[in-house]
């Protein structure tokens, strides 16, 4: 369930970002996941695909970078690294 809430927040942020830039379609998003976040990349991908339906993020490629550095600023969370929009 942890991934569900994080994924919903991620989708909301992607939609806000697209709206602010006047974009209509997201091609890809890159996220970093901290070592202590308790997030499964497999579950995150699955839930992203489901929750993105009907949004500007539908069909977007989700790139996930797992960070194992326990001293990282995101060691216990998820961070949106970048967003690519369709031209």
N, CA, C and O atoms as a Maestro MAE file, in Angstrom:
{
 s_m_m2io_version
 :::
 2.0.0
}

f_m_ct {
 s_m_title
 :::
 protein
 m_atom[348] {
  # First column is atom index #
  i_m_mmod_type
  r_m_x_coord
  r_m_y_coord
  r_m_z_coord
  i_m_residue_number
  s_m_chain_name
  s_m_pdb_residue_name
  s_m_pdb_atom_name
  i_m_atomic_number
  :::
  1 25 0.811 -1.201 0.000 1 A "UNK " " N  " 7
  2 3 0.000 0.000 0.000 1 A "UNK " " CA " 6
  3 2 0.852 1.262 0.000 1 A "UNK " " C  " 6
  4 15 0.422 2.307 -0.488 1 A "UNK " " O  " 8
  5 25 2.039 1.165 0.539 2 A "UNK " " N  " 7
  6 3 2.934 2.323 0.602 2 A "UNK " " CA " 6
  7 2 3.173 2.900 -0.788 2 A "UNK " " C  " 6
  8 15 3.138 4.116 -0.976 2 A "UNK " " O  " 8
  9 25 3.415 2.029 -1.754 3 A "UNK " " N  " 7
  10 3 3.658 2.485 -3.121 3 A "UNK " " CA " 6
  11 2 2.435 3.181 -3.711 3 A "UNK " " C  " 6
  12 15 2.575 4.104 -4.513 3 A "UNK " " O  " 8
  13 25 1.241 2.745 -3.321 4 A "UNK " " N  " 7
  14 3 0.009 3.326 -3.843 4 A "UNK " " CA " 6
  15 2 -0.039 4.827 -3.533 4 A "UNK " " C  " 6
  16 15 -0.289 5.639 -4.424 4 A "UNK " " O  " 8
  17 25 0.197 5.186 -2.288 5 A "UNK " " N  " 7
  18 3 0.166 6.601 -1.888 5 A "UNK " " CA " 6
  19 2 1.273 7.394 -2.574 5 A "UNK " " C  " 6
  20 15 1.039 8.505 -3.049 5 A "UNK " " O  " 8
  21 25 2.457 6.838 -2.626 6 A "UNK " " N  " 7
  22 3 3.567 7.528 -3.293 6 A "UNK " " CA " 6
  23 2 3.294 7.690 -4.783 6 A "UNK " " C  " 6
  24 15 3.602 8.730 -5.363 6 A "UNK " " O  " 8
  25 25 2.726 6.680 -5.391 7 A "UNK " " N  " 7
  26 3 2.437 6.743 -6.823 7 A "UNK " " CA " 6
  27 2 1.351 7.779 -7.104 7 A "UNK " " C  " 6
  28 15 1.447 8.521 -8.081 7 A "UNK " " O  " 8
  29 25 0.338 7.838 -6.274 8 A "UNK " " N  " 7
  30 3 -0.702 8.866 -6.435 8 A "UNK " " CA " 6
  31 2 -0.094 10.259 -6.338 8 A "UNK " " C  " 6
  32 15 -0.437 11.146 -7.120 8 A "UNK " " O  " 8
  33 25 0.806 10.452 -5.384 9 A "UNK " " N  " 7
  34 3 1.481 11.747 -5.239 9 A "UNK " " CA " 6
  35 2 2.341 12.048 -6.452 9 A "UNK " " C  " 6
  36 15 2.384 13.185 -6.920 9 A "UNK " " O  " 8
  37 25 3.021 11.042 -6.958 10 A "UNK " " N  " 7
  38 3 3.855 11.210 -8.146 10 A "UNK " " CA " 6
  39 2 3.010 11.616 -9.345 10 A "UNK " " C  " 6
  40 15 3.380 12.539 -10.071 10 A "UNK " " O  " 8
  41 25 1.895 10.954 -9.564 11 A "UNK " " N  " 7
  42 3 1.005 11.282 -10.686 11 A "UNK " " CA " 6
  43 2 0.497 12.716 -10.542 11 A "UNK " " C  " 6
  44 15 0.484 13.470 -11.514 11 A "UNK " " O  " 8
  45 25 0.081 13.093 -9.335 12 A "UNK " " N  " 7
  46 3 -0.389 14.474 -9.108 12 A "UNK " " CA " 6
  47 2 0.700 15.485 -9.457 12 A "UNK " " C  " 6
  48 15 0.422 16.511 -10.077 12 A "UNK " " O  " 8
  49 25 1.933 15.198 -9.062 13 A "UNK " " N  " 7
  50 3 3.042 16.113 -9.363 13 A "UNK " " CA " 6
  51 2 3.316 16.181 -10.864 13 A "UNK " " C  " 6
  52 15 3.591 17.255 -11.397 13 A "UNK " " O  " 8
  53 25 3.244 15.055 -11.534 14 A "UNK " " N  " 7
  54 3 3.441 15.040 -12.982 14 A "UNK " " CA " 6
  55 2 2.352 15.845 -13.693 14 A "UNK " " C  " 6
  56 15 2.643 16.605 -14.617 14 A "UNK " " O  " 8
  57 25 1.120 15.680 -13.269 15 A "UNK " " N  " 7
  58 3 0.013 16.432 -13.871 15 A "UNK " " CA " 6
  59 2 0.194 17.928 -13.621 15 A "UNK " " C  " 6
  60 15 0.005 18.734 -14.532 15 A "UNK " " O  " 8
  61 25 0.557 18.305 -12.395 16 A "UNK " " N  " 7
  62 3 0.800 19.727 -12.078 16 A "UNK " " CA " 6
  63 2 1.930 20.293 -12.930 16 A "UNK " " C  " 6
  64 15 1.830 21.408 -13.441 16 A "UNK " " O  " 8
  65 25 2.991 19.531 -13.080 17 A "UNK " " N  " 7
  66 3 4.133 19.978 -13.880 17 A "UNK " " CA " 6
  67 2 3.732 20.182 -15.333 17 A "UNK " " C  " 6
  68 15 4.085 21.192 -15.943 17 A "UNK " " O  " 8
  69 25 3.005 19.236 -15.880 18 A "UNK " " N  " 7
  70 3 2.553 19.348 -17.273 18 A "UNK " " CA " 6
  71 2 1.621 20.543 -17.438 18 A "UNK " " C  " 6
  72 15 1.753 21.307 -18.395 18 A "UNK " " O  " 8
  73 25 0.684 20.709 -16.517 19 A "UNK " " N  " 7
  74 3 -0.250 21.830 -16.586 19 A "UNK " " CA " 6
  75 2 0.479 23.171 -16.533 19 A "UNK " " C  " 6
  76 15 0.167 24.086 -17.295 19 A "UNK " " O  " 8
  77 25 1.442 23.277 -15.639 20 A "UNK " " N  " 7
  78 3 2.193 24.530 -15.483 20 A "UNK " " CA " 6
  79 2 2.973 24.886 -16.738 20 A "UNK " " C  " 6
  80 15 3.186 26.065 -17.024 20 A "UNK " " O  " 8
  81 25 3.395 23.892 -17.478 21 A "UNK " " N  " 7
  82 3 4.175 24.126 -18.695 21 A "UNK " " CA " 6
  83 2 3.317 24.126 -19.954 21 A "UNK " " C  " 6
  84 15 3.828 24.366 -21.048 21 A "UNK " " O  " 8
  85 25 2.033 23.862 -19.814 22 A "UNK " " N  " 7
  86 3 1.152 23.822 -20.966 22 A "UNK " " CA " 6
  87 2 1.354 22.597 -21.841 22 A "UNK " " C  " 6
  88 15 1.054 22.617 -23.035 22 A "UNK " " O  " 8
  89 25 1.867 21.530 -21.237 23 A "UNK " " N  " 7
  90 3 2.120 20.288 -21.970 23 A "UNK " " CA " 6
  91 2 0.902 19.378 -21.898 23 A "UNK " " C  " 6
  92 15 0.142 19.421 -20.930 23 A "UNK " " O  " 8
  93 25 0.722 18.557 -22.923 24 A "UNK " " N  " 7
  94 3 -0.444 17.678 -22.959 24 A "UNK " " CA " 6
  95 2 -0.102 16.196 -22.841 24 A "UNK " " C  " 6
  96 15 -1.001 15.372 -22.673 24 A "UNK " " O  " 8
  97 25 1.181 15.841 -22.925 25 A "UNK " " N  " 7
  98 3 1.560 14.426 -22.869 25 A "UNK " " CA " 6
  99 2 2.964 14.272 -22.314 25 A "UNK " " C  " 6
  100 15 3.899 14.942 -22.753 25 A "UNK " " O  " 8
  101 25 3.099 13.381 -21.345 26 A "UNK " " N  " 7
  102 3 4.405 13.066 -20.770 26 A "UNK " " CA " 6
  103 2 4.933 11.812 -21.439 26 A "UNK " " C  " 6
  104 15 4.240 10.798 -21.522 26 A "UNK " " O  " 8
  105 25 6.166 11.891 -21.912 27 A "UNK " " N  " 7
  106 3 6.803 10.739 -22.556 27 A "UNK " " CA " 6
  107 2 7.473 9.837 -21.527 27 A "UNK " " C  " 6
  108 15 7.374 8.613 -21.611 27 A "UNK " " O  " 8
  109 25 8.159 10.444 -20.553 28 A "UNK " " N  " 7
  110 3 8.893 9.658 -19.564 28 A "UNK " " CA " 6
  111 2 9.105 10.472 -18.300 28 A "UNK " " C  " 6
  112 15 9.112 11.703 -18.321 28 A "UNK " " O  " 8
  113 25 9.276 9.758 -17.206 29 A "UNK " " N  " 7
  114 3 9.609 10.382 -15.932 29 A "UNK " " CA " 6
  115 2 10.673 9.524 -15.260 29 A "UNK " " C  " 6
  116 15 10.640 8.296 -15.334 29 A "UNK " " O  " 8
  117 25 11.603 10.187 -14.612 30 A "UNK " " N  " 7
  118 3 12.655 9.485 -13.886 30 A "UNK " " CA " 6
  119 2 12.502 9.799 -12.404 30 A "UNK " " C  " 6
  120 15 12.412 10.961 -12.007 30 A "UNK " " O  " 8
  121 25 12.474 8.754 -11.597 31 A "UNK " " N  " 7
  122 3 12.387 8.925 -10.152 31 A "UNK " " CA " 6
  123 2 13.556 8.218 -9.485 31 A "UNK " " C  " 6
  124 15 14.069 7.215 -9.980 31 A "UNK " " O  " 8
  125 25 13.964 8.773 -8.342 32 A "UNK " " N  " 7
  126 3 14.982 8.134 -7.515 32 A "UNK " " CA " 6
  127 2 14.301 7.645 -6.249 32 A "UNK " " C  " 6
  128 15 13.487 8.348 -5.650 32 A "UNK " " O  " 8
  129 25 14.650 6.426 -5.853 33 A "UNK " " N  " 7
  130 3 14.070 5.822 -4.658 33 A "UNK " " CA " 6
  131 2 15.193 5.541 -3.670 33 A "UNK " " C  " 6
  132 15 16.202 4.925 -4.014 33 A "UNK " " O  " 8
  133 25 15.005 6.000 -2.443 34 A "UNK " " N  " 7
  134 3 16.003 5.810 -1.401 34 A "UNK " " CA " 6
  135 2 16.030 4.393 -0.858 34 A "UNK " " C  " 6
  136 15 15.041 3.662 -0.917 34 A "UNK " " O  " 8
  137 25 17.184 4.029 -0.330 35 A "UNK " " N  " 7
  138 3 17.418 2.674 0.166 35 A "UNK " " CA " 6
  139 2 16.482 2.285 1.310 35 A "UNK " " C  " 6
  140 15 16.150 1.108 1.457 35 A "UNK " " O  " 8
  141 25 16.058 3.241 2.109 36 A "UNK " " N  " 7
  142 3 15.219 2.940 3.263 36 A "UNK " " CA " 6
  143 2 13.749 3.302 3.040 36 A "UNK " " C  " 6
  144 15 12.977 3.385 3.995 36 A "UNK " " O  " 8
  145 25 13.368 3.515 1.800 37 A "UNK " " N  " 7
  146 3 12.008 3.967 1.501 37 A "UNK " " CA " 6
  147 2 10.963 2.853 1.644 37 A "UNK " " C  " 6
  148 15 9.785 3.136 1.862 37 A "UNK " " O  " 8
  149 25 11.379 1.617 1.525 38 A "UNK " " N  " 7
  150 3 10.439 0.512 1.580 38 A "UNK " " CA " 6
  151 2 9.618 0.368 0.308 38 A "UNK " " C  " 6
  152 15 8.583 -0.297 0.301 38 A "UNK " " O  " 8
  153 25 10.085 0.994 -0.772 39 A "UNK " " N  " 7
  154 3 9.355 0.988 -2.040 39 A "UNK " " CA " 6
  155 2 9.902 -0.105 -2.949 39 A "UNK " " C  " 6
  156 15 11.113 -0.238 -3.125 39 A "UNK " " O  " 8
  157 25 9.001 -0.873 -3.516 40 A "UNK " " N  " 7
  158 3 9.362 -1.899 -4.487 40 A "UNK " " CA " 6
  159 2 9.226 -1.291 -5.886 40 A "UNK " " C  " 6
  160 15 8.165 -0.775 -6.237 40 A "UNK " " O  " 8
  161 25 10.288 -1.351 -6.679 41 A "UNK " " N  " 7
  162 3 10.215 -0.795 -8.029 41 A "UNK " " CA " 6
  163 2 9.178 -1.539 -8.874 41 A "UNK " " C  " 6
  164 15 8.520 -0.934 -9.721 41 A "UNK " " O  " 8
  165 25 9.032 -2.836 -8.650 42 A "UNK " " N  " 7
  166 3 8.046 -3.628 -9.385 42 A "UNK " " CA " 6
  167 2 6.625 -3.124 -9.091 42 A "UNK " " C  " 6
  168 15 5.831 -2.925 -10.010 42 A "UNK " " O  " 8
  169 25 6.318 -2.922 -7.824 43 A "UNK " " N  " 7
  170 3 4.991 -2.434 -7.456 43 A "UNK " " CA " 6
  171 2 4.779 -0.997 -7.917 43 A "UNK " " C  " 6
  172 15 3.685 -0.636 -8.351 43 A "UNK " " O  " 8
  173 25 5.810 -0.186 -7.826 44 A "UNK " " N  " 7
  174 3 5.703 1.206 -8.271 44 A "UNK " " CA " 6
  175 2 5.360 1.268 -9.754 44 A "UNK " " C  " 6
  176 15 4.492 2.042 -10.158 44 A "UNK " " O  " 8
  177 25 6.033 0.463 -10.565 45 A "UNK " " N  " 7
  178 3 5.745 0.424 -12.005 45 A "UNK " " CA " 6
  179 2 4.302 -0.003 -12.288 45 A "UNK " " C  " 6
  180 15 3.601 0.611 -13.092 45 A "UNK " " O  " 8
  181 25 3.885 -1.055 -11.616 46 A "UNK " " N  " 7
  182 3 2.543 -1.584 -11.817 46 A "UNK " " CA " 6
  183 2 1.490 -0.544 -11.431 46 A "UNK " " C  " 6
  184 15 0.538 -0.313 -12.176 46 A "UNK " " O  " 8
  185 25 1.661 0.067 -10.292 47 A "UNK " " N  " 7
  186 3 0.691 1.057 -9.837 47 A "UNK " " CA " 6
  187 2 0.749 2.331 -10.662 47 A "UNK " " C  " 6
  188 15 -0.277 2.979 -10.867 47 A "UNK " " O  " 8
  189 25 1.925 2.697 -11.137 48 A "UNK " " N  " 7
  190 3 2.040 3.867 -12.006 48 A "UNK " " CA " 6
  191 2 1.231 3.645 -13.282 48 A "UNK " " C  " 6
  192 15 0.486 4.523 -13.717 48 A "UNK " " O  " 8
  193 25 1.386 2.480 -13.866 49 A "UNK " " N  " 7
  194 3 0.656 2.159 -15.089 49 A "UNK " " CA " 6
  195 2 -0.851 2.245 -14.866 49 A "UNK " " C  " 6
  196 15 -1.579 2.760 -15.714 49 A "UNK " " O  " 8
  197 25 -1.312 1.748 -13.738 50 A "UNK " " N  " 7
  198 3 -2.740 1.762 -13.433 50 A "UNK " " CA " 6
  199 2 -3.237 3.177 -13.118 50 A "UNK " " C  " 6
  200 15 -4.244 3.621 -13.671 50 A "UNK " " O  " 8
  201 25 -2.534 3.880 -12.233 51 A "UNK " " N  " 7
  202 3 -2.994 5.191 -11.782 51 A "UNK " " CA " 6
  203 2 -2.818 6.294 -12.818 51 A "UNK " " C  " 6
  204 15 -3.476 7.331 -12.731 51 A "UNK " " O  " 8
  205 25 -1.949 6.088 -13.787 52 A "UNK " " N  " 7
  206 3 -1.722 7.108 -14.819 52 A "UNK " " CA " 6
  207 2 -2.815 7.113 -15.881 52 A "UNK " " C  " 6
  208 15 -2.905 8.053 -16.671 52 A "UNK " " O  " 8
  209 25 -3.639 6.082 -15.907 53 A "UNK " " N  " 7
  210 3 -4.705 6.006 -16.920 53 A "UNK " " CA " 6
  211 2 -5.585 7.249 -16.877 53 A "UNK " " C  " 6
  212 15 -6.032 7.681 -15.814 53 A "UNK " " O  " 8
  213 25 -5.823 7.813 -18.063 54 A "UNK " " N  " 7
  214 3 -6.679 8.977 -18.168 54 A "UNK " " CA " 6
  215 2 -6.004 10.296 -17.819 54 A "UNK " " C  " 6
  216 15 -6.660 11.337 -17.777 54 A "UNK " " O  " 8
  217 25 -4.688 10.260 -17.565 55 A "UNK " " N  " 7
  218 3 -3.943 11.484 -17.253 55 A "UNK " " CA " 6
  219 2 -2.908 11.734 -18.344 55 A "UNK " " C  " 6
  220 15 -2.737 10.918 -19.250 55 A "UNK " " O  " 8
  221 25 -2.225 12.864 -18.251 56 A "UNK " " N  " 7
  222 3 -1.164 13.185 -19.213 56 A "UNK " " CA " 6
  223 2 0.016 12.226 -19.094 56 A "UNK " " C  " 6
  224 15 0.885 12.195 -19.965 56 A "UNK " " O  " 8
  225 25 0.046 11.449 -18.026 57 A "UNK " " N  " 7
  226 3 1.139 10.490 -17.814 57 A "UNK " " CA " 6
  227 2 0.818 9.094 -18.336 57 A "UNK " " C  " 6
  228 15 1.658 8.198 -18.259 57 A "UNK " " O  " 8
  229 25 -0.390 8.899 -18.866 58 A "UNK " " N  " 7
  230 3 -0.753 7.578 -19.371 58 A "UNK " " CA " 6
  231 2 0.208 7.156 -20.483 58 A "UNK " " C  " 6
  232 15 0.441 7.902 -21.434 58 A "UNK " " O  " 8
  233 25 0.755 5.960 -20.351 59 A "UNK " " N  " 7
  234 3 1.681 5.432 -21.350 59 A "UNK " " CA " 6
  235 2 3.112 5.918 -21.209 59 A "UNK " " C  " 6
  236 15 3.988 5.502 -21.967 59 A "UNK " " O  " 8
  237 25 3.356 6.797 -20.242 60 A "UNK " " N  " 7
  238 3 4.717 7.314 -20.049 60 A "UNK " " CA " 6
  239 2 5.636 6.217 -19.526 60 A "UNK " " C  " 6
  240 15 5.220 5.338 -18.771 60 A "UNK " " O  " 8
  241 25 6.876 6.292 -19.940 61 A "UNK " " N  " 7
  242 3 7.882 5.354 -19.447 61 A "UNK " " CA " 6
  243 2 8.341 5.843 -18.076 61 A "UNK " " C  " 6
  244 15 8.673 7.017 -17.910 61 A "UNK " " O  " 8
  245 25 8.358 4.954 -17.109 62 A "UNK " " N  " 7
  246 3 8.822 5.293 -15.769 62 A "UNK " " CA " 6
  247 2 10.215 4.713 -15.572 62 A "UNK " " C  " 6
  248 15 10.406 3.497 -15.555 62 A "UNK " " O  " 8
  249 25 11.173 5.604 -15.424 63 A "UNK " " N  " 7
  250 3 12.556 5.178 -15.155 63 A "UNK " " CA " 6
  251 2 12.780 5.271 -13.652 63 A "UNK " " C  " 6
  252 15 12.519 6.302 -13.031 63 A "UNK " " O  " 8
  253 25 13.264 4.188 -13.088 64 A "UNK " " N  " 7
  254 3 13.457 4.136 -11.637 64 A "UNK " " CA " 6
  255 2 14.927 3.909 -11.335 64 A "UNK " " C  " 6
  256 15 15.540 2.961 -11.827 64 A "UNK " " O  " 8
  257 25 15.478 4.786 -10.523 65 A "UNK " " N  " 7
  258 3 16.860 4.651 -10.056 65 A "UNK " " CA " 6
  259 2 16.824 4.338 -8.570 65 A "UNK " " C  " 6
  260 15 16.418 5.174 -7.762 65 A "UNK " " O  " 8
  261 25 17.244 3.143 -8.213 66 A "UNK " " N  " 7
  262 3 17.305 2.753 -6.809 66 A "UNK " " CA " 6
  263 2 18.642 3.238 -6.237 66 A "UNK " " C  " 6
  264 15 19.704 2.941 -6.784 66 A "UNK " " O  " 8
  265 25 18.580 3.968 -5.158 67 A "UNK " " N  " 7
  266 3 19.783 4.482 -4.499 67 A "UNK " " CA " 6
  267 2 20.051 3.658 -3.248 67 A "UNK " " C  " 6
  268 15 19.166 3.478 -2.413 67 A "UNK " " O  " 8
  269 25 21.279 3.160 -3.123 68 A "UNK " " N  " 7
  270 3 21.611 2.368 -1.948 68 A "UNK " " CA " 6
  271 2 22.488 3.125 -0.967 68 A "UNK " " C  " 6
  272 15 22.947 2.554 0.022 68 A "UNK " " O  " 8
  273 25 22.723 4.393 -1.228 69 A "UNK " " N  " 7
  274 3 23.538 5.239 -0.362 69 A "UNK " " CA " 6
  275 2 22.715 5.643 0.862 69 A "UNK " " C  " 6
  276 15 21.760 6.411 0.746 69 A "UNK " " O  " 8
  277 25 23.084 5.130 2.021 70 A "UNK " " N  " 7
  278 3 22.340 5.425 3.236 70 A "UNK " " CA " 6
  279 2 22.534 6.863 3.711 70 A "UNK " " C  " 6
  280 15 21.830 7.311 4.616 70 A "UNK " " O  " 8
  281 25 23.463 7.579 3.124 71 A "UNK " " N  " 7
  282 3 23.686 8.975 3.492 71 A "UNK " " CA " 6
  283 2 23.014 9.934 2.507 71 A "UNK " " C  " 6
  284 15 23.141 11.152 2.635 71 A "UNK " " O  " 8
  285 25 22.313 9.388 1.543 72 A "UNK " " N  " 7
  286 3 21.625 10.191 0.536 72 A "UNK " " CA " 6
  287 2 20.518 11.019 1.178 72 A "UNK " " C  " 6
  288 15 19.913 10.608 2.168 72 A "UNK " " O  " 8
  289 25 20.264 12.190 0.598 73 A "UNK " " N  " 7
  290 3 19.188 13.057 1.094 73 A "UNK " " CA " 6
  291 2 17.810 12.443 0.879 73 A "UNK " " C  " 6
  292 15 16.837 12.886 1.491 73 A "UNK " " O  " 8
  293 25 17.712 11.440 0.028 74 A "UNK " " N  " 7
  294 3 16.416 10.802 -0.229 74 A "UNK " " CA " 6
  295 2 16.390 9.363 0.280 74 A "UNK " " C  " 6
  296 15 15.628 8.547 -0.240 74 A "UNK " " O  " 8
  297 25 17.192 9.039 1.269 75 A "UNK " " N  " 7
  298 3 17.328 7.643 1.684 75 A "UNK " " CA " 6
  299 2 16.010 7.003 2.095 75 A "UNK " " C  " 6
  300 15 15.887 5.779 2.034 75 A "UNK " " O  " 8
  301 25 15.027 7.785 2.510 76 A "UNK " " N  " 7
  302 3 13.768 7.197 2.956 76 A "UNK " " CA " 6
  303 2 12.582 7.634 2.109 76 A "UNK " " C  " 6
  304 15 11.439 7.536 2.557 76 A "UNK " " O  " 8
  305 25 12.829 8.113 0.896 77 A "UNK " " N  " 7
  306 3 11.718 8.610 0.105 77 A "UNK " " CA " 6
  307 2 11.863 8.388 -1.379 77 A "UNK " " C  " 6
  308 15 12.720 7.638 -1.846 77 A "UNK " " O  " 8
  309 25 10.999 9.063 -2.101 78 A "UNK " " N  " 7
  310 3 10.962 9.005 -3.554 78 A "UNK " " CA " 6
  311 2 11.104 10.436 -4.061 78 A "UNK " " C  " 6
  312 15 10.465 11.346 -3.532 78 A "UNK " " O  " 8
  313 25 11.933 10.642 -5.078 79 A "UNK " " N  " 7
  314 3 12.216 11.973 -5.597 79 A "UNK " " CA " 6
  315 2 12.021 11.976 -7.110 79 A "UNK " " C  " 6
  316 15 12.577 11.134 -7.816 79 A "UNK " " O  " 8
  317 25 11.240 12.915 -7.596 80 A "UNK " " N  " 7
  318 3 11.056 13.078 -9.038 80 A "UNK " " CA " 6
  319 2 12.263 13.796 -9.619 80 A "UNK " " C  " 6
  320 15 12.475 14.983 -9.371 80 A "UNK " " O  " 8
  321 25 13.038 13.073 -10.384 81 A "UNK " " N  " 7
  322 3 14.289 13.590 -10.944 81 A "UNK " " CA " 6
  323 2 14.052 14.415 -12.203 81 A "UNK " " C  " 6
  324 15 14.561 15.530 -12.317 81 A "UNK " " O  " 8
  325 25 13.284 13.879 -13.147 82 A "UNK " " N  " 7
  326 3 13.073 14.597 -14.410 82 A "UNK " " CA " 6
  327 2 11.802 14.130 -15.102 82 A "UNK " " C  " 6
  328 15 11.284 13.043 -14.848 82 A "UNK " " O  " 8
  329 25 11.321 14.996 -15.987 83 A "UNK " " N  " 7
  330 3 10.119 14.705 -16.774 83 A "UNK " " CA " 6
  331 2 10.419 15.057 -18.220 83 A "UNK " " C  " 6
  332 15 10.966 16.123 -18.503 83 A "UNK " " O  " 8
  333 25 10.066 14.175 -19.128 84 A "UNK " " N  " 7
  334 3 10.204 14.436 -20.571 84 A "UNK " " CA " 6
  335 2 8.810 14.510 -21.176 84 A "UNK " " C  " 6
  336 15 7.957 13.659 -20.923 84 A "UNK " " O  " 8
  337 25 8.601 15.538 -21.976 85 A "UNK " " N  " 7
  338 3 7.306 15.735 -22.625 85 A "UNK " " CA " 6
  339 2 7.404 15.371 -24.092 85 A "UNK " " C  " 6
  340 15 8.474 15.462 -24.693 85 A "UNK " " O  " 8
  341 25 6.287 14.958 -24.667 86 A "UNK " " N  " 7
  342 3 6.258 14.667 -26.090 86 A "UNK " " CA " 6
  343 2 6.268 15.983 -26.841 86 A "UNK " " C  " 6
  344 15 5.684 16.974 -26.403 86 A "UNK " " O  " 8
  345 25 6.928 15.973 -27.957 87 A "UNK " " N  " 7
  346 3 7.018 17.180 -28.791 87 A "UNK " " CA " 6
  347 2 5.848 17.256 -29.726 87 A "UNK " " C  " 6
  348 15 5.745 18.201 -30.508 87 A "UNK " " O  " 8
  :::
 }
 m_bond[347] {
  # First column is bond index #
  i_m_from
  i_m_to
  i_m_order
  :::
  1 1 2 1
  2 2 3 1
  3 3 4 2
  4 3 5 1
  5 5 6 1
  6 6 7 1
  7 7 8 2
  8 7 9 1
  9 9 10 1
  10 10 11 1
  11 11 12 2
  12 11 13 1
  13 13 14 1
  14 14 15 1
  15 15 16 2
  16 15 17 1
  17 17 18 1
  18 18 19 1
  19 19 20 2
  20 19 21 1
  21 21 22 1
  22 22 23 1
  23 23 24 2
  24 23 25 1
  25 25 26 1
  26 26 27 1
  27 27 28 2
  28 27 29 1
  29 29 30 1
  30 30 31 1
  31 31 32 2
  32 31 33 1
  33 33 34 1
  34 34 35 1
  35 35 36 2
  36 35 37 1
  37 37 38 1
  38 38 39 1
  39 39 40 2
  40 39 41 1
  41 41 42 1
  42 42 43 1
  43 43 44 2
  44 43 45 1
  45 45 46 1
  46 46 47 1
  47 47 48 2
  48 47 49 1
  49 49 50 1
  50 50 51 1
  51 51 52 2
  52 51 53 1
  53 53 54 1
  54 54 55 1
  55 55 56 2
  56 55 57 1
  57 57 58 1
  58 58 59 1
  59 59 60 2
  60 59 61 1
  61 61 62 1
  62 62 63 1
  63 63 64 2
  64 63 65 1
  65 65 66 1
  66 66 67 1
  67 67 68 2
  68 67 69 1
  69 69 70 1
  70 70 71 1
  71 71 72 2
  72 71 73 1
  73 73 74 1
  74 74 75 1
  75 75 76 2
  76 75 77 1
  77 77 78 1
  78 78 79 1
  79 79 80 2
  80 79 81 1
  81 81 82 1
  82 82 83 1
  83 83 84 2
  84 83 85 1
  85 85 86 1
  86 86 87 1
  87 87 88 2
  88 87 89 1
  89 89 90 1
  90 90 91 1
  91 91 92 2
  92 91 93 1
  93 93 94 1
  94 94 95 1
  95 95 96 2
  96 95 97 1
  97 97 98 1
  98 98 99 1
  99 99 100 2
  100 99 101 1
  101 101 102 1
  102 102 103 1
  103 103 104 2
  104 103 105 1
  105 105 106 1
  106 106 107 1
  107 107 108 2
  108 107 109 1
  109 109 110 1
  110 110 111 1
  111 111 112 2
  112 111 113 1
  113 113 114 1
  114 114 115 1
  115 115 116 2
  116 115 117 1
  117 117 118 1
  118 118 119 1
  119 119 120 2
  120 119 121 1
  121 121 122 1
  122 122 123 1
  123 123 124 2
  124 123 125 1
  125 125 126 1
  126 126 127 1
  127 127 128 2
  128 127 129 1
  129 129 130 1
  130 130 131 1
  131 131 132 2
  132 131 133 1
  133 133 134 1
  134 134 135 1
  135 135 136 2
  136 135 137 1
  137 137 138 1
  138 138 139 1
  139 139 140 2
  140 139 141 1
  141 141 142 1
  142 142 143 1
  143 143 144 2
  144 143 145 1
  145 145 146 1
  146 146 147 1
  147 147 148 2
  148 147 149 1
  149 149 150 1
  150 150 151 1
  151 151 152 2
  152 151 153 1
  153 153 154 1
  154 154 155 1
  155 155 156 2
  156 155 157 1
  157 157 158 1
  158 158 159 1
  159 159 160 2
  160 159 161 1
  161 161 162 1
  162 162 163 1
  163 163 164 2
  164 163 165 1
  165 165 166 1
  166 166 167 1
  167 167 168 2
  168 167 169 1
  169 169 170 1
  170 170 171 1
  171 171 172 2
  172 171 173 1
  173 173 174 1
  174 174 175 1
  175 175 176 2
  176 175 177 1
  177 177 178 1
  178 178 179 1
  179 179 180 2
  180 179 181 1
  181 181 182 1
  182 182 183 1
  183 183 184 2
  184 183 185 1
  185 185 186 1
  186 186 187 1
  187 187 188 2
  188 187 189 1
  189 189 190 1
  190 190 191 1
  191 191 192 2
  192 191 193 1
  193 193 194 1
  194 194 195 1
  195 195 196 2
  196 195 197 1
  197 197 198 1
  198 198 199 1
  199 199 200 2
  200 199 201 1
  201 201 202 1
  202 202 203 1
  203 203 204 2
  204 203 205 1
  205 205 206 1
  206 206 207 1
  207 207 208 2
  208 207 209 1
  209 209 210 1
  210 210 211 1
  211 211 212 2
  212 211 213 1
  213 213 214 1
  214 214 215 1
  215 215 216 2
  216 215 217 1
  217 217 218 1
  218 218 219 1
  219 219 220 2
  220 219 221 1
  221 221 222 1
  222 222 223 1
  223 223 224 2
  224 223 225 1
  225 225 226 1
  226 226 227 1
  227 227 228 2
  228 227 229 1
  229 229 230 1
  230 230 231 1
  231 231 232 2
  232 231 233 1
  233 233 234 1
  234 234 235 1
  235 235 236 2
  236 235 237 1
  237 237 238 1
  238 238 239 1
  239 239 240 2
  240 239 241 1
  241 241 242 1
  242 242 243 1
  243 243 244 2
  244 243 245 1
  245 245 246 1
  246 246 247 1
  247 247 248 2
  248 247 249 1
  249 249 250 1
  250 250 251 1
  251 251 252 2
  252 251 253 1
  253 253 254 1
  254 254 255 1
  255 255 256 2
  256 255 257 1
  257 257 258 1
  258 258 259 1
  259 259 260 2
  260 259 261 1
  261 261 262 1
  262 262 263 1
  263 263 264 2
  264 263 265 1
  265 265 266 1
  266 266 267 1
  267 267 268 2
  268 267 269 1
  269 269 270 1
  270 270 271 1
  271 271 272 2
  272 271 273 1
  273 273 274 1
  274 274 275 1
  275 275 276 2
  276 275 277 1
  277 277 278 1
  278 278 279 1
  279 279 280 2
  280 279 281 1
  281 281 282 1
  282 282 283 1
  283 283 284 2
  284 283 285 1
  285 285 286 1
  286 286 287 1
  287 287 288 2
  288 287 289 1
  289 289 290 1
  290 290 291 1
  291 291 292 2
  292 291 293 1
  293 293 294 1
  294 294 295 1
  295 295 296 2
  296 295 297 1
  297 297 298 1
  298 298 299 1
  299 299 300 2
  300 299 301 1
  301 301 302 1
  302 302 303 1
  303 303 304 2
  304 303 305 1
  305 305 306 1
  306 306 307 1
  307 307 308 2
  308 307 309 1
  309 309 310 1
  310 310 311 1
  311 311 312 2
  312 311 313 1
  313 313 314 1
  314 314 315 1
  315 315 316 2
  316 315 317 1
  317 317 318 1
  318 318 319 1
  319 319 320 2
  320 319 321 1
  321 321 322 1
  322 322 323 1
  323 323 324 2
  324 323 325 1
  325 325 326 1
  326 326 327 1
  327 327 328 2
  328 327 329 1
  329 329 330 1
  330 330 331 1
  331 331 332 2
  332 331 333 1
  333 333 334 1
  334 334 335 1
  335 335 336 2
  336 335 337 1
  337 337 338 1
  338 338 339 1
  339 339 340 2
  340 339 341 1
  341 341 342 1
  342 342 343 1
  343 343 344 2
  344 343 345 1
  345 345 346 1
  346 346 347 1
  347 347 348 2
  :::
 }
}
